[in-house]
Amino acid sequence: MALRSLTILAFAVGVSACELTEPGTAAPTGLRNVSPAAIAALPPGINESFLIRDDNGCYGLAVEKTEPQTGVALLGADGKQVCDA
């Protein structure tokens, strides 16, 4: 089940990548001071420009271009959402 969810997530984010960014454009989220743990938890092939962070310091991946930005939780190797310490 987890692999299937990850595959669906990767597909959804990959499709969104076509809509949210074009070569040479600025990152859609514009996050600064991104945690190294968040960078390490990114799925293969997903650019860090898709990272979003909530008010609690927890990271997610933007899946559509909305205001406020929405997305899915970024999970680490332990299966927990990656958050700033």
N, C-alpha and C positions, 0 to 999 in steps of 0.2 A: 504494500500500500504506500509506504514512504517513497519508494522509487517511482511509483506511478505519479504521486503528487509532485515530486521534484521534476519529473519529465514534463508534466503539465505546466508547472511554474516556469521552467526554462523556456518552453515554447511560448508561453504568454509574454514573458519578458522579452524574448527574442523578437516577437512580432511587434511589441511596443517600441523596440529599439528603432525600427524602421520609421515609426511615426514621430518619435520624440527627438531624435538627433540626426543630423546630417553631417558628413565630414566637414570639419572646419568650424562647426558651430560650438557655442559655449555649452557646458554641461547644464542639463535641465534643472538640477537641484541646487547647484552652486554651494554645496556643503564645504565648510572649511574645518580644519582640525579633525579629520576623520580618524577614528581609532584604527590602529593596525589590526586589531582583532576583526573589525568589520571588513577591511580589505581582504584579510585572509579567508573570511567566510564567503566571499563572493563565489557564486557558481562559475565554473569554467566558461569563458567567453562573454561574461557579463561585465560591462565597463562600470567603473566606480561612479560614473556620472549618474547612475540610476539609484544610488543610495539616497534614502531619505532618513530623517531622524525626528522622533517625536519630542515633546516637551520633557519627557522623562529620560532622554538620552538613549533611547532604544532605536535600533536601526531597522529599516525595511528596504524593500525594493519597489520603486515606483512602477506601476503597471499601466497607468494612464495619465494623461496630461490634464490635471484638474487643479483647481484652487479651492481649498487647500489640497495639497498633493495626497494621493491615496496609494496604497500598495499592500504588499504582503510582508510579514515578518522575515527578517534575515536571521536564519538559524545557523548556529555554530556547529562544530563537529559533535558536540555533546547533545544536540537537539534542542537547545535552549536559545531564545532570542538573544542576539548580541546587543549589549548595552554598554554605555560608558560606565566605568567604575565609579 
